[in-house]
Amino acid sequence: MRPAGVVRKVDQLGRIVLPKSLRKRYKMNEGDPVEIFVSGDHILLERYRPRCVFCGALDVVDYRDKYICKGCLGEMTQFHV
């Protein structure tokens, strides 16, 4: 992981501002969801990408307000009675 060379302070509500250059580089717009991960002493921010609720795959479709990959959806319909 490379440091971006930018330092920001956390405000009283726990917010930080991502520099415009980073938002532009990573195609992040106002209102975009961001996922927060913790790895050891590091806090990682990543653009949210829906994953399959069963296997975690990224190539998903919206099925009844749940994200499911085509493989798992095929397995579900195979056993549907």
N, C-alpha and C positions, 0 to 999 in steps of 0.2 A: 504494500500500500504506500503510495507516494503522498507526501504532504502537499497541500495546495499552496502553502505559503501565506495563508490568510488567517488572521486571528479575529475572532468575534467574541464579544462578551454576552453572557446569558442575562436577559433582563429579569425583573422581579417576578414575572409570570412564567419563567423558564423557557422563554423563546430565544431563538437566534435567527439572524437574517443570513440567508445564503446569498453570496455575491451574485450580481447579475451575470457576470461572466461564467460562473459555474452553472447557473440555471439555464443559460443559453446553450452551453456546451452539452449539457445532459438533457436538453429539451424538456425542462420542467417549467410548467406554467402555474399561475395563481390558481389555487383550488385543486391541483393534482394531488392525489393521495401519495403519501410517503410511508414506507414501512421502516420500522426501527428494530435493529438487531443489536444484541450485546455479545461480544466475543472477548472474554477475558477483561482487560481494562479498556477496551475500545467500544465506542458506540458507533454503529454503522447506519447510515441513512441510504435507502435505496428506493427508487421509484417503485411504487406498488404494482405488482403484476399478479393477477389472480392465478391461483394454482388449483389443481384438482383436489377436491375434499378427500378423496380416497387414496391417491398415490402420490400427489404432489407435483404431477406433470404441469408444464406451463402452457401447452397447447390445449386450451379448454373451450368449451361452449357453455352458455348459460342455460341450465336446465332446471326449471321450477325454482328460480332464485338461488341456485347453487352452481358452482363452477365444477364441471366434470369433464375429464378428457374423453376423447372418442373411444378409447380402449375400454375404460371403465363403464361408459354408457352402453357400449356393445355388450358387455358382460351382464349389465343390469337388464337389458331388453331380452337377452338370451334366456334368463331365468324368470321373466315376467309370466305370470299365469293368468 
